[in-house]
């Protein structure tokens, strides 16, 4: 893949990355997992579709409970909305125009820099797992 960004930014380790800072910040603070991002992007790509957990689970090859949890998380984050009185159907509906524009840019970054985006999301998950594991580490001074 060819990187067309003439001015990639560097992270704290000095390694260059191609993702704009606001996209990196969004991915690190608002995207809990790659399936979350893929659910978001799938719903974005079909904004007129009313999604059920079953439909989402079949499209993303995940369990129906996981799909329902993702849909609920997308509603909680202002990316999706429950349809009418039937809380089993969801649609893509960003809460603000600025969020909608940001998600358009996230989709573009994911399409062009899939590895960098997924690595960033995984690095966040790995850091959280390390912090959790460290909480149970036996220390000499304890």
MITI-614910 format. One line per 8 residues: number of its first residue (from 1); their letters; for each residue y, z, x of C-alpha. Coordinates in pm, 1 decimal, decimal comma. Layout:
NUM	a	Y:Z:X; ...
//
This chain:
1	xxxxxxxx	0,0:0,0:0,0; 344,3:-87,6:131,5; 621,6:166,9:103,9; 948,4:0,1:10,7; 1161,3:315,5:36,5; 1384,8:269,8:342,3; 1483,1:638,0:347,0; 1183,2:859,1:281,6
9	xxxxxxxx	1265,7:1228,5:285,7; 1087,1:1482,1:500,0; 927,9:1804,0:380,7; 944,2:2142,8:553,3; 674,5:2038,2:802,2; 868,6:1728,6:901,1; 619,3:1493,5:734,5; 779,8:1208,3:548,3
17	xxxxxxxx	719,3:1160,5:179,9; 825,0:883,5:-52,5; 875,8:1074,9:-375,3; 1233,6:1150,9:-480,3; 1318,8:1520,4:-463,4; 1364,4:1562,4:-839,0; 1022,3:1406,4:-902,1; 862,7:1631,7:-638,7
25	xxxxxxxx	1029,4:1934,4:-797,1; 907,9:1832,6:-1144,3; 552,3:1780,0:-1021,2; 547,9:2112,2:-835,7; 703,1:2318,5:-1113,2; 589,2:2150,5:-1433,8; 259,6:1971,6:-1374,4; -36,6:2206,3:-1363,3
33	xxxxxxxx	-306,4:1948,9:-1286,8; -384,8:1581,2:-1254,6; -546,7:1577,8:-1602,5; -221,6:1723,1:-1742,7; -24,9:1441,8:-1580,3; -273,6:1179,3:-1694,7; -258,2:1309,2:-2052,8; 121,2:1298,7:-2039,1
41	xxxxxxxx	122,8:945,5:-1900,5; -140,2:822,9:-2146,8; 61,1:955,3:-2439,7; 376,7:802,8:-2290,5; 206,9:464,0:-2262,6; 118,8:472,3:-2633,7; 413,1:654,2:-2793,2; 330,1:543,2:-3148,7
49	xxxxxxxx	-22,9:683,4:-3134,2; -108,4:1010,1:-3306,7; -349,8:1180,5:-3069,6; -626,4:1424,7:-3149,0; -806,1:1634,3:-2890,8; -1115,8:1423,3:-2947,1; -932,7:1094,8:-2880,6; -765,0:1232,5:-2569,4
57	xxxxxxxx	-1091,3:1376,9:-2439,4; -1265,7:1042,2:-2479,5; -987,3:849,7:-2304,6; -960,8:1094,2:-2012,9; -1332,0:1180,7:-1983,5; -1270,3:1552,4:-2026,5; -1401,2:1811,8:-2268,2; -1246,8:1837,4:-2612,1
65	xxxxxxxx	-1138,0:2199,8:-2554,3; -966,1:2098,6:-2230,8; -794,4:1812,9:-2414,5; -673,2:2051,6:-2687,0; -538,8:2289,2:-2421,8; -357,7:1998,8:-2253,6; -205,1:1888,5:-2583,8; -87,4:2243,0:-2655,0
73	xxxxxxxx	61,2:2266,5:-2305,4; 242,4:1934,8:-2353,6; 391,6:2065,5:-2678,7; 494,6:2389,7:-2508,3; 667,4:2196,1:-2230,1; 862,4:1973,6:-2468,2; 676,1:1652,1:-2387,0; 478,0:1617,9:-2710,0
81	xxxxxxxx	508,9:1727,2:-3070,9; 263,0:1822,6:-3341,6; 259,4:1573,3:-3626,1; 359,7:1705,3:-3965,6; 161,2:1988,3:-4113,9; -158,0:1873,2:-3943,9; -161,5:2063,6:-3616,3; -458,9:1857,8:-3497,6
89	xxxxxxxx	-247,4:1547,5:-3429,1; 7,9:1507,2:-3152,7; 251,5:1241,7:-3043,3; 457,4:1175,8:-2734,0; 802,5:1311,9:-2805,4; 1012,4:1435,0:-2511,5; 1253,0:1706,8:-2622,0; 1553,5:1547,5:-2451,3
97	xxxxxxxx	1666,6:1205,6:-2340,2; 1696,9:1327,5:-1980,9; 1333,9:1447,0:-1988,4; 1230,2:1109,2:-2128,1; 1406,9:931,1:-1841,3; 1252,8:1166,8:-1585,9; 905,3:1102,0:-1727,5; 967,8:727,0:-1704,0
105	xxxxxxxx	1042,0:774,4:-1334,0; 736,4:999,7:-1290,7; 520,8:725,2:-1444,0; 669,1:471,5:-1203,8; 607,3:700,1:-904,1; 249,7:761,2:-1016,1; 189,8:387,1:-1051,3; 325,3:312,1:-705,1
113	xxxxxxxx	240,8:630,2:-511,2; -76,1:759,6:-675,5; -211,8:925,2:-360,8; 112,1:1105,7:-279,2; 151,8:1229,1:-636,9; -205,3:1354,5:-668,9; -196,4:1514,1:-323,4; 119,4:1699,1:-417,3
121	xxxxxxxx	-34,3:1826,4:-741,6; -353,6:1929,0:-561,2; -155,5:2105,5:-288,6; 10,5:2317,9:-556,1; -325,6:2407,8:-708,7; -472,6:2486,8:-367,3; -179,3:2712,5:-282,4; -223,1:2903,8:-609,1
129	xxxxxxxx	-596,4:2940,9:-541,6; -527,9:3071,9:-189,6; -276,0:3324,0:-320,6; -525,2:3441,2:-581,1; -804,1:3470,5:-323,8; -574,9:3655,2:-83,4; -514,0:3918,7:-349,5; -880,8:4016,3:-316,8
137	xxxxxx	-906,4:3995,0:62,3; -1007,5:4318,8:228,2; -758,6:4430,1:488,4; -816,5:4669,6:776,8; -508,9:4872,5:688,8; -632,3:4932,4:331,4
//
